[in-house]
């Protein structure tokens, strides 16, 4: 079995011959416009479907933006960087002053729709050629379309969708933005198809599985307050998926912890292909890792970076005494320098803390391209601890709560964090709800979930600068509004 991380670079080669993918493209339709192949000359063999699937996975690597901005937008971190004008789009999102003119939001929109269209290409021609195992490839295509659409609806609210194939040039003038309920209905249908056609064992390490699809469906239900449905599907994952919490929390975020026993779905990265700031989407590495590195760092274990996404004292203080996750999640750079002799410089909004989970580690200096842009650290998109905490929330918040079960799942996570059962939560009702929210924050800090957790639970006002009734979603990029020529209205108050 080949590791999918070893072959994901094929996706870039394949996409170059099939798709235009550029963050600078005029609109999201051009972002995935087919120009070299058509249905008559493609999808004639298993290899064709497989190569198309690799290309559909490839835009996942661009979600480093989603993760970085999702954390910066929350109350967990400040933007940081070199100065107040370093990547203005990030700075504006941190301050909640973003507008429809934002390069980073435009990139996110374009790249996620590129992913939607690549998955839809396979779905559109799903019946053209038969071969053994095609149902698994199709299941993954439906999963990927759901994943990309979920990212889009999280960020932008109502979005254009197309259930029966790819977007083509001109659709932006005729296809409306669908209400969130309709978007979620399509996502649910796609994931149900995926679940029915996939198994818990991945064909290759790094590819999505039945458990990935079930966990994502549980999250989709949770975002809609469908707590009964979320509780049912998430418990199914817990009981049948075969996932186990890593006994060592620290191992999760090291190279030898990638695709481990608690990995429900990970975005695969590699440093075998170079990249530059001229084409960040060309990188096969996790660009966000270099962005979060300690500025001017010289010392052991880590390499330097650009000091973005710096944790606040507030989130550091959320960790209880005895919580072993704190030293794994948060690097106190002054304490680290004092104990190791490391040297560093400071950047904008320096707090003294860094996101240790995704700091760049020392590695082979012969890796291709700019070392800051090609870090091979996988992104742990869905972890088993996340599934347990989502299940805890669903059982606690459903119409007929089962707090006993909610506490069982919550305390499985806490027992690993503290190494004992002495810190287990015993409260019920709304106090238990608050405990689950806090646990999600400290367990998943630095992983891009906090902003959306706050918004979906009506707690957005905890974010500095947040305007209720506006900042629950982000503005549709101005270019897309312009290309739609009056077909789409901008989100409220933008």
C-alpha positions in Angstrom: 0.0 0.0 0.0 1.5 3.3 -1.1 1.2 6.3 1.3 -1.1 8.9 -0.3 1.4 11.5 0.9 3.9 10.0 -1.5 1.7 10.3 -4.6 -0.2 13.5 -3.9 2.3 15.3 -6.1 0.7 13.5 -9.0 -2.3 15.6 -8.5 -0.4 18.7 -9.4 0.9 17.1 -12.6 -2.6 15.9 -13.5 -4.4 19.2 -12.7 -1.9 21.1 -14.8 -3.1 19.1 -17.8 -6.8 19.3 -16.9 -7.5 22.4 -14.9 -6.6 26.1 -14.6 -5.9 26.6 -10.9 -4.8 30.1 -10.0 -5.6 32.3 -7.0 -5.3 35.1 -9.4 -7.9 33.8 -11.9 -10.8 36.0 -12.8 -13.5 34.0 -11.1 -14.2 30.6 -9.5 -15.5 29.1 -12.7 -12.2 29.7 -14.6 -10.5 28.4 -11.5 -11.4 24.8 -12.6 -12.0 25.2 -16.3 -11.2 22.1 -18.3 -9.3 22.8 -21.4 -7.2 19.7 -22.3 -9.5 16.8 -21.7 -13.2 16.1 -22.2 -15.5 13.2 -21.5 -14.8 11.6 -24.9 -11.1 11.3 -24.3 -11.1 10.7 -20.5 -12.7 8.4 -17.9 -12.1 5.4 -20.1 -10.2 3.4 -17.5 -9.7 2.9 -13.8 -6.5 4.9 -14.1 -8.4 7.9 -15.5 -10.8 7.9 -12.6 -7.9 7.4 -10.1 -5.9 10.3 -11.6 -9.0 12.5 -11.5 -9.4 11.6 -7.8 -5.9 12.5 -7.0 -6.5 15.9 -8.6 -9.7 16.3 -6.6 -7.7 15.7 -3.4 -5.0 18.2 -4.3 -6.9 21.4 -3.4 -7.1 20.2 0.2 -3.5 21.3 0.6 -4.6 24.9 0.0 -6.8 24.7 3.1 -3.9 25.9 5.1 -5.5 29.3 4.5 -8.8 28.1 6.0 -7.1 26.8 9.1 -4.8 29.8 9.6 -7.6 32.4 9.1 -10.1 30.3 11.1 -7.8 30.6 14.1 -6.8 34.2 13.6 -10.5 35.2 13.3 -11.2 33.7 16.7 -10.4 34.9 20.3 -7.5 32.3 20.5 -4.8 34.2 18.6 -3.7 37.5 17.2 -2.6 37.8 13.6 1.0 38.7 14.3 3.5 38.8 11.4 6.2 41.3 10.9 4.2 44.6 10.9 0.6 45.8 11.0 0.6 45.7 7.2 2.1 42.2 6.8 -0.6 40.2 4.8 -3.3 42.8 5.2 -6.1 40.3 4.6 -5.1 38.3 7.6 -4.8 41.5 9.7 -8.2 42.7 8.7 -9.8 39.3 9.6 -8.1 39.4 13.0 -9.5 42.9 13.7 -12.9 42.1 12.1 -12.5 44.9 9.7 -12.4 42.7 6.5 -14.3 43.8 3.4 -15.2 42.2 0.1 -11.8 43.3 -1.1 -9.6 40.7 0.6 -7.1 38.6 -1.3 -7.1 35.8 1.2 -10.9 35.4 1.1 -10.8 35.5 -2.7 -8.2 32.7 -2.6 -10.3 30.6 -0.3 -13.4 31.0 -2.4 -11.5 30.2 -5.7 -9.6 27.2 -4.4 -12.6 25.6 -2.6 -14.7 26.0 -5.8 -11.8 24.5 -7.7 -12.1 21.5 -5.4 -15.8 21.3 -5.8 -15.5 21.3 -9.6 -12.8 18.6 -9.6 -14.9 16.3 -7.5 -18.0 17.1 -9.6 -16.0 16.2 -12.8 -15.8 12.6 -11.5 -19.4 12.6 -10.3 -20.6 13.9 -13.7 -19.1 11.0 -15.5 -19.6 8.4 -12.8 -21.4 6.0 -15.2 -19.1 6.2 -18.2 -16.8 3.2 -17.4 -17.2 0.3 -15.0 -14.4 -1.4 -13.1 -14.0 -3.2 -9.8 -13.7 -0.7 -6.9 -15.2 2.2 -8.7 -17.8 2.7 -5.9 -15.0 3.6 -3.5 -13.5 6.2 -5.8 -17.0 7.7 -6.3 -17.6 7.6 -2.6 -14.4 9.7 -2.1 -15.5 12.1 -4.8 -18.8 12.7 -3.1 -16.9 13.1 0.2 -14.6 15.7 -1.3 -17.4 17.7 -2.8 -19.1 17.7 0.5 -15.9 18.8 2.3 -15.3 21.7 0.0 -18.9 22.8 0.0 -18.9 22.6 3.8 -15.8 24.9 3.9 -17.6 27.4 1.6 -20.9 27.4 3.6 -19.0 27.9 6.9 -17.2 30.9 5.6 -19.7 32.5 3.3 -23.2 31.3 4.2 -25.5 31.0 1.2 -23.5 29.8 -1.8 -24.2 28.7 -5.4 -24.4 24.9 -5.6 -24.8 22.5 -8.5 -25.8 18.9 -7.8 -25.7 17.5 -11.3 -22.2 18.3 -12.5 -19.6 20.9 -12.9 -19.9 24.7 -12.9 -19.3 26.2 -16.4 -18.6 29.7 -17.5 -21.8 31.7 -17.3 -23.3 29.8 -14.4 -22.5 32.7 -12.1 -25.0 34.8 -14.0 -27.8 32.3 -13.8 -27.3 30.1 -10.7 -28.4 31.8 -7.5 -26.8 31.6 -4.1 -28.7 28.7 -2.5 -29.9 29.1 1.1 -27.7 27.4 3.7 -30.4 24.8 4.3 -30.2 23.7 0.7 -26.4 23.7 0.8 -26.5 21.5 3.8 -29.0 19.2 2.2 -26.6 18.6 -0.7 -23.7 18.0 1.7 -25.7 15.5 3.7 -26.8 13.7 0.5 -23.2 13.6 -0.7 -21.9 12.2 2.6 -24.7 9.6 2.8 -23.6 8.4 -0.6 -20.0 8.3 0.5 -20.8 6.4 3.7 -22.7 3.8 1.7 -19.8 3.2 -0.7 -16.7 3.4 1.5 -15.2 1.2 4.2 -13.4 2.0 7.4 -10.1 1.0 5.8 -8.5 3.4 3.4 -7.3 2.1 0.1 -4.1 4.2 0.7 -2.9 6.0 3.8 -4.3 9.5 3.8 -7.4 8.9 1.7 -10.9 9.4 3.2 -12.8 6.5 4.7 -16.3 5.7 5.8 -15.4 7.0 9.2 -14.2 10.3 7.7 -17.6 10.7 6.0 -19.5 9.8 9.1 -17.5 12.2 11.3 -18.0 15.0 8.8 -21.7 14.3 8.6 -21.9 14.5 12.4 -20.2 17.9 12.3 -22.6 19.0 9.5 -25.5 18.0 11.7 -24.0 19.8 14.7 -23.7 23.0 12.7 -27.5 22.8 12.0 -28.4 22.0 15.6 -29.6 18.5 14.5 -28.4 17.0 17.8 -30.3 13.7 17.6 -28.9 13.0 14.2 -25.4 14.1 15.2 -25.4 12.0 18.3 -26.5 8.9 16.3 -23.9 9.1 13.6 -21.0 10.2 15.8 -21.7 7.3 18.2 -21.6 5.0 15.2 -18.1 6.3 14.4 -17.0 5.9 18.0 -18.3 2.3 18.2 -17.4 1.0 14.7 -14.6 3.2 13.3 -11.8 1.5 15.1 -10.3 4.8 16.2 -8.3 5.1 19.4 -7.0 8.2 21.2 -3.2 8.3 21.0 -2.0 7.7 24.5 0.7 10.5 24.0 -0.9 13.8 23.1 2.5 15.1 22.0 3.0 12.4 19.4 -0.1 13.5 17.5 1.6 16.6 16.1 5.0 15.1 15.3 5.9 13.4 12.0 5.8 9.9 13.5 2.2 10.6 14.7 0.8 11.4 11.3 -2.1 9.2 10.2 -2.1 7.6 13.6 -4.8 5.7 15.5 -6.8 8.9 16.2 -6.6 10.2 12.7 -10.1 10.3 11.2 -9.1 12.5 8.3 -5.8 14.3 7.6 -4.7 16.6 4.8 -1.5 15.2 3.5 1.6 17.3 2.9 5.1 16.6 1.6 8.3 18.7 1.1 9.4 16.9 -2.1 8.3 19.7 -4.4 9.4 23.3 -4.1 7.3 26.5 -3.9 7.7 30.2 -3.7 5.6 33.2 -2.7 4.8 33.7 -6.4 2.7 30.6 -6.3 1.7 29.4 -2.7 -0.9 27.1 -4.1 1.9 25.3 -6.0 3.3 24.1 -2.7 2.8 20.5 -1.7 3.9 21.5 1.8 1.9 23.0 4.7 2.5 26.8 4.2 0.8 27.7 7.4 3.5 25.9 9.4 6.2 28.3 8.2 3.9 31.2 8.7 3.5 30.3 12.4 7.2 29.7 13.1 9.1 31.8 15.6 10.6 34.8 13.9 14.5 34.8 13.8 14.6 31.5 15.6 18.0 29.8 16.3 18.0 26.7 18.4 17.0 23.1 18.8 14.0 21.3 17.5 12.4 24.1 15.5 13.2 26.3 12.6 12.4 30.0 12.1 9.2 31.4 10.5 7.1 34.5 10.2 5.4 34.7 13.7 1.8 34.7 12.5 -1.2 33.3 14.6 0.3 34.0 18.0 -1.8 32.7 21.0 -3.2 35.1 23.5 -2.7 35.1 27.2 -6.5 34.5 27.5 -6.3 31.1 25.7 -3.2 30.1 27.6 -5.0 30.7 30.9 -7.8 28.4 29.8 -5.6 25.4 30.5 -6.1 24.0 34.0 -3.2 23.0 36.3 -2.1 19.5 35.5 -3.3 19.6 31.9 -0.5 17.9 29.9 -1.8 19.5 26.6 -0.6 22.9 27.5 3.1 22.3 26.8 2.3 20.5 23.6 -0.1 23.2 22.3 1.6 26.4 23.4 5.3 27.3 23.2 6.3 29.9 25.8 9.2 31.2 23.9 10.8 33.0 26.8 10.8 29.9 29.0 12.0 27.8 26.1 14.9 30.1 25.3 15.9 30.2 29.0 16.0 26.4 29.2 17.5 25.7 25.8 19.6 28.7 24.9 17.5 29.4 21.8 17.5 32.9 20.2 14.7 34.7 18.5 13.4 38.0 17.5 9.9 39.4 17.9 7.3 40.5 15.4 4.1 42.4 15.4 1.6 41.7 18.3 4.2 39.5 20.0 2.5 37.7 22.9 5.4 35.5 23.9 3.4 32.4 22.8 3.4 30.3 19.6 1.2 27.5 18.2 3.6 24.6 19.1 1.4 22.0 17.3 2.3 23.5 13.9 5.7 25.0 14.4 8.2 24.1 11.7 10.4 21.2 12.9 14.1 20.8 11.9 14.3 18.4 8.9 16.4 17.6 5.8 17.9 20.8 4.6 17.9 19.5 1.1 14.1 19.6 0.9 12.9 21.3 -2.3 12.2 25.0 -2.4 11.7 27.5 0.4 11.8 25.6 3.7 9.3 27.9 5.2 6.7 27.1 2.4 7.2 23.3 2.1 6.8 21.9 5.6 5.5 18.3 5.5 3.4 18.5 8.6 -0.1 17.0 7.9 -3.1 19.0 9.0 -5.3 16.9 11.4 -8.6 18.0 9.9 -10.7 15.6 12.0 -9.3 13.9 15.0 -10.9 11.3 17.2 -10.9 13.6 20.2 -12.9 16.1 18.0 -15.4 13.3 17.3 -15.7 12.4 21.0 -16.3 16.1 22.0 -18.8 16.6 19.2 -20.6 13.5 20.4 -20.5 14.8 24.0 -22.1 18.1 22.8 -24.7 16.3 20.7 -25.9 14.1 23.6 -25.9 17.0 26.0 -27.8 19.4 23.7 -30.3 17.1 22.1 -34.0 17.5 23.0 -33.9 14.6 25.4 -30.4 14.9 26.8 -28.2 12.0 27.8 -25.7 13.8 30.1 -24.3 10.5 31.4 -23.2 9.5 27.9 -22.0 13.1 27.2 -19.8 13.0 30.2 -18.4 9.6 29.2 -17.2 10.9 25.9 -16.0 14.2 27.4 -14.0 12.5 30.1 -12.3 10.1 27.7 -10.6 13.2 26.3 -9.9 14.7 29.7 -8.4 11.5 31.1 -5.8 11.5 28.4 -5.1 15.2 29.0 -4.5 14.8 32.8 -3.4 11.2 32.9 -6.0 10.3 35.5 -9.7 10.3 36.3 -9.4 12.8 39.1 -10.2 15.7 36.8 -13.4 14.2 35.3 -16.4 16.5 34.8 -19.4 15.5 37.0 -21.8 18.4 36.3 -24.9 18.3 34.1 -27.1 20.5 32.0 -25.9 23.9 30.9 -22.9 23.7 33.1 -21.9 20.5 31.3 -22.5 22.4 28.0 -20.0 25.1 29.1 -17.5 22.5 30.1 -17.7 20.8 26.7 -17.2 24.2 25.0 -14.1 24.9 27.1 -12.8 21.4 26.4 -13.1 21.9 22.7 -11.2 25.1 23.0 -8.2 23.7 24.8 -8.1 20.3 23.0 -8.3 21.9 19.6 -6.5 25.2 20.1 -4.4 26.1 17.1 -6.4 23.9 14.7 -8.8 26.4 13.2 -12.1 25.4 14.9 -12.7 28.1 17.5 -14.2 30.8 15.4 -16.8 28.5 13.9 -17.5 26.9 17.3 -18.3 30.3 18.7 -20.5 31.4 15.8 -22.5 28.2 15.5 -23.2 28.3 19.3 -24.2 32.0 19.3 -21.1 33.1 21.2 -19.5 35.2 18.5 -19.6 38.3 20.7 -16.7 36.8 22.6 -14.5 37.7 19.7 -13.0 41.2 19.9 -14.5 43.5 17.2 -17.2 41.0 16.3 -20.5 42.5 15.1 -23.5 40.3 15.7 -25.6 40.0 12.5 -22.6 40.6 10.3 -19.5 38.7 11.2 -21.1 35.3 11.5 -20.1 34.9 7.8 -17.5 36.6 5.6 -18.2 38.8 2.6 -18.5 37.3 -0.9 -15.3 38.4 -2.7 -16.0 41.6 -4.8 -14.8 39.9 -8.0 -17.4 37.2 -7.7 -20.2 39.8 -7.1 -19.1 41.7 -10.2 -18.9 38.6 -12.4 -22.4 37.6 -11.3 -23.7 40.9 -12.7 -26.5 41.4 -10.2 -27.3 37.7 -9.8 -25.8 37.5 -6.3 -26.3 40.0 -3.4 -23.6 40.7 -0.9 -23.8 39.3 2.6 -25.6 41.7 5.0 -23.7 44.8 6.3 -20.7 44.2 3.9 
